Amino acid sequence: MMEMFNMGDYGPYVWSCFGLTAFVVGIIEWRARQRHKIMAREIEVRLRAMEGRE
């Protein structure tokens, strides 16, 4: 089992790259969800404003 994680002495490099990539993808996903919520609120406000004009 440890041989799989060590990967012929390249393990620390490989696993740190994997971890960094997972972290960056997580941040991108989190920010995309935040942006989506903000845009949905803005659309809702604009729709309500347009309904008030009619």
DSSP file (Angstrom, degrees, kcal/mol; ACC not computed):
  #  RESIDUE AA STRUCTURE BP1 BP2  ACC     N-H-->O    O-->H-N    N-H-->O    O-->H-N    TCO  KAPPA ALPHA  PHI   PSI    X-CA   Y-CA   Z-CA
    1    1 A M     >        0   0    0      0, 0.0     4,-1.3     0, 0.0     3,-0.5   0.000 360.0 360.0 360.0 -44.1    0.0    0.0    0.0
    2    2 A M  H  >  +     0   0    0      1,-0.2     4,-2.4     2,-0.2     5,-0.2   0.813 360.0  62.2 -66.0 -28.9    2.8    2.4    0.9
    3    3 A E  H  > S+     0   0    0      1,-0.2     4,-2.1     2,-0.2     5,-0.4   0.875 101.0  53.1 -63.7 -35.1    4.5    1.7   -2.5
    4    4 A M  H  4 S+     0   0    0     -3,-0.5    -1,-0.2     1,-0.2    -2,-0.2   0.905 112.5  43.3 -65.9 -40.4    1.4    3.0   -4.2
    5    5 A F  H  < S+     0   0    0     -4,-1.3    -2,-0.2     1,-0.2    10,-0.2   0.830 114.1  50.1 -75.3 -31.6    1.6    6.3   -2.3
    6    6 A N  H  X>S-     0   0    0     -4,-2.4     5,-3.0    -5,-0.1     4,-0.5   0.848  83.9-164.7 -75.2 -33.7    5.4    6.7   -2.6
    7    7 A M  T ><5S-     0   0    0     -4,-2.1     3,-1.1     1,-0.2    -3,-0.1   0.883  71.7 -49.1  50.9  47.7    5.3    6.1   -6.4
    8    8 A G  T 345S-     0   0    0     -5,-0.4    -1,-0.2     1,-0.3    -5,-0.1   0.922 109.7 -50.2  63.5  45.5    9.0    5.5   -6.7
    9    9 A D  T 345S+     0   0    0     -3,-0.1    -1,-0.3     1,-0.1     4,-0.2   0.459 128.5  93.2  70.1   3.7   10.0    8.6   -4.7
   10   10 A Y  T <X5 +     0   0    0     -3,-1.1     4,-2.7    -4,-0.5     3,-0.2   0.422  54.3 100.5 -98.1  -0.3    7.8   10.8   -6.8
   11   11 A G  H  ><S+     0   0    0     -5,-3.0     4,-3.2     1,-0.2     5,-0.4   0.895  76.6  51.1 -53.7 -50.8    4.9   10.4   -4.4
   12   12 A P  H  > S+     0   0    0      0, 0.0     4,-1.8     0, 0.0    -1,-0.2   0.902 114.4  45.2 -58.1 -39.4    5.3   13.8   -2.6
   13   13 A Y  H  > S+     0   0    0     -3,-0.2     4,-2.1    -4,-0.2    -2,-0.2   0.949 116.4  44.9 -66.4 -48.7    5.4   15.6   -5.9
   14   14 A V  H  X S+     0   0    0     -4,-2.7     4,-2.4     1,-0.2    -3,-0.2   0.933 116.5  44.5 -63.1 -47.7    2.4   13.7   -7.4
   15   15 A W  H  X S+     0   0    0     -4,-3.2     4,-2.5    -5,-0.2    -1,-0.2   0.833 111.9  51.9 -71.7 -31.3    0.2   14.0   -4.3
   16   16 A S  H  X S+     0   0    0     -4,-1.8     4,-2.5    -5,-0.4    -1,-0.2   0.903 111.7  47.6 -69.6 -38.4    1.0   17.6   -3.7
   17   17 A C  H  X S+     0   0    0     -4,-2.1     4,-2.5     2,-0.2    -2,-0.2   0.912 112.6  49.5 -64.8 -41.9    0.0   18.4   -7.3
   18   18 A F  H  X S+     0   0    0     -4,-2.4     4,-2.4     2,-0.2    -2,-0.2   0.930 112.8  46.9 -61.9 -45.5   -3.1   16.4   -6.9
   19   19 A G  H  X S+     0   0    0     -4,-2.5     4,-2.2     2,-0.2    -2,-0.2   0.908 112.4  49.0 -64.0 -43.0   -4.0   18.2   -3.7
   20   20 A L  H  X S+     0   0    0     -4,-2.5     4,-2.6     2,-0.2    -1,-0.2   0.909 111.6  49.7 -63.6 -42.2   -3.3   21.6   -5.1
   21   21 A T  H  X S+     0   0    0     -4,-2.5     4,-2.6     2,-0.2     5,-0.2   0.924 110.8  49.1 -62.9 -44.7   -5.4   20.8   -8.2
   22   22 A A  H  X S+     0   0    0     -4,-2.4     4,-2.1     1,-0.2    -1,-0.2   0.889 111.7  50.5 -61.8 -38.9   -8.3   19.6   -6.0
   23   23 A F  H  X S+     0   0    0     -4,-2.2     4,-2.3     2,-0.2    -2,-0.2   0.930 111.4  46.7 -64.2 -46.8   -8.1   22.7   -3.9
   24   24 A V  H  X S+     0   0    0     -4,-2.6     4,-2.5     1,-0.2    -2,-0.2   0.911 112.2  49.9 -64.3 -42.8   -8.1   25.0   -7.0
   25   25 A V  H  X S+     0   0    0     -4,-2.6     4,-2.5     1,-0.2    -1,-0.2   0.897 110.2  51.9 -62.9 -38.9  -11.1   23.2   -8.5
   26   26 A G  H  X S+     0   0    0     -4,-2.1     4,-2.4    -5,-0.2    -2,-0.2   0.910 109.9  48.1 -62.5 -42.9  -12.9   23.5   -5.2
   27   27 A I  H  X S+     0   0    0     -4,-2.3     4,-2.6     2,-0.2     5,-0.2   0.911 111.6  50.2 -63.5 -43.0  -12.3   27.3   -5.1
   28   28 A I  H  X S+     0   0    0     -4,-2.5     4,-2.2     1,-0.2    -2,-0.2   0.920 111.9  48.0 -62.1 -43.8  -13.5   27.6   -8.7
   29   29 A E  H  X S+     0   0    0     -4,-2.5     4,-2.1     2,-0.2    -2,-0.2   0.918 111.9  49.5 -62.3 -44.4  -16.6   25.7   -7.9
   30   30 A W  H  X S+     0   0    0     -4,-2.4     4,-2.1     1,-0.2    -2,-0.2   0.916 112.7  46.6 -61.8 -45.4  -17.3   27.7   -4.7
   31   31 A R  H  X S+     0   0    0     -4,-2.6     4,-2.6     1,-0.2    -1,-0.2   0.867 110.0  53.7 -67.5 -35.5  -16.9   31.0   -6.5
   32   32 A A  H  X S+     0   0    0     -4,-2.2     4,-2.2    -5,-0.2    -1,-0.2   0.905 109.2  48.7 -65.1 -40.2  -19.1   29.9   -9.4
   33   33 A R  H  X S+     0   0    0     -4,-2.1     4,-2.1     2,-0.2    -2,-0.2   0.903 111.6  49.8 -65.9 -40.2  -21.8   29.0   -7.0
   34   34 A Q  H  X S+     0   0    0     -4,-2.1     4,-2.2     1,-0.2    -2,-0.2   0.939 111.8  47.8 -61.3 -46.7  -21.5   32.4   -5.3
   35   35 A R  H  X S+     0   0    0     -4,-2.6     4,-2.6     1,-0.2    -2,-0.2   0.882 109.1  54.2 -63.3 -38.6  -21.6   34.2   -8.6
   36   36 A H  H  X S+     0   0    0     -4,-2.2     4,-2.4     1,-0.2    -1,-0.2   0.916 108.4  48.9 -62.3 -43.3  -24.7   32.2   -9.7
   37   37 A K  H  X S+     0   0    0     -4,-2.1     4,-2.1     2,-0.2    -2,-0.2   0.913 111.9  49.2 -62.4 -42.6  -26.5   33.2   -6.5
   38   38 A I  H  X S+     0   0    0     -4,-2.2     4,-2.3     1,-0.2    -2,-0.2   0.927 112.4  47.2 -63.2 -45.5  -25.6   36.9   -7.0
   39   39 A M  H  X S+     0   0    0     -4,-2.6     4,-2.4     1,-0.2    -1,-0.2   0.888 109.8  53.3 -65.6 -38.5  -26.8   36.8  -10.7
   40   40 A A  H  X S+     0   0    0     -4,-2.4     4,-2.2     1,-0.2    -1,-0.2   0.907 110.0  48.4 -63.1 -40.7  -30.1   35.1   -9.8
   41   41 A R  H  X S+     0   0    0     -4,-2.1     4,-2.4     2,-0.2    -2,-0.2   0.919 110.9  50.5 -64.2 -43.0  -30.8   37.8   -7.2
   42   42 A E  H  X S+     0   0    0     -4,-2.3     4,-2.4     1,-0.2    -2,-0.2   0.901 110.8  48.8 -62.7 -40.9  -30.0   40.5   -9.7
   43   43 A I  H  X S+     0   0    0     -4,-2.4     4,-2.6     2,-0.2    -1,-0.2   0.914 110.5  51.2 -65.0 -42.0  -32.3   39.0  -12.3
   44   44 A E  H  X S+     0   0    0     -4,-2.2     4,-2.3     1,-0.2    -2,-0.2   0.916 110.7  48.3 -61.5 -43.0  -35.1   38.7   -9.7
   45   45 A V  H  X S+     0   0    0     -4,-2.4     4,-2.1     1,-0.2    -1,-0.2   0.917 112.3  48.7 -63.6 -43.4  -34.7   42.3   -8.7
   46   46 A R  H  X S+     0   0    0     -4,-2.4     4,-2.2     2,-0.2    -2,-0.2   0.895 110.4  50.9 -65.1 -39.7  -34.8   43.4  -12.4
   47   47 A L  H  X S+     0   0    0     -4,-2.6     4,-2.1     1,-0.2    -1,-0.2   0.915 110.4  49.2 -64.3 -41.9  -37.9   41.3  -13.1
   48   48 A R  H  X S+     0   0    0     -4,-2.3     4,-1.6     1,-0.2    -1,-0.2   0.888 110.5  51.1 -63.3 -38.2  -39.7   42.8  -10.1
   49   49 A A  H  X S+     0   0    0     -4,-2.1     4,-0.8     1,-0.2    -1,-0.2   0.881 109.8  49.6 -66.4 -38.2  -38.7   46.3  -11.3
   50   50 A M  H  X S+     0   0    0     -4,-2.2     4,-0.8     1,-0.2     3,-0.5   0.870 108.2  53.1 -69.1 -35.7  -40.1   45.6  -14.8
   51   51 A E  H  < S+     0   0    0     -4,-2.1     3,-0.5     1,-0.2    -1,-0.2   0.852 104.5  57.1 -66.3 -33.0  -43.3   44.3  -13.4
   52   52 A G  H  < S+     0   0    0     -4,-1.6    -1,-0.2     1,-0.2    -2,-0.2   0.745 100.7  57.9 -69.8 -23.9  -43.7   47.5  -11.4
   53   53 A R  H  <        0   0    0     -4,-0.8    -1,-0.2    -3,-0.5    -2,-0.2   0.762 360.0 360.0 -77.2 -25.6  -43.6   49.6  -14.6
   54   54 A E     <        0   0    0     -4,-0.8    -1,-0.2    -3,-0.5    -2,-0.1   0.490 360.0 360.0 -74.9 360.0  -46.5   47.9  -16.3
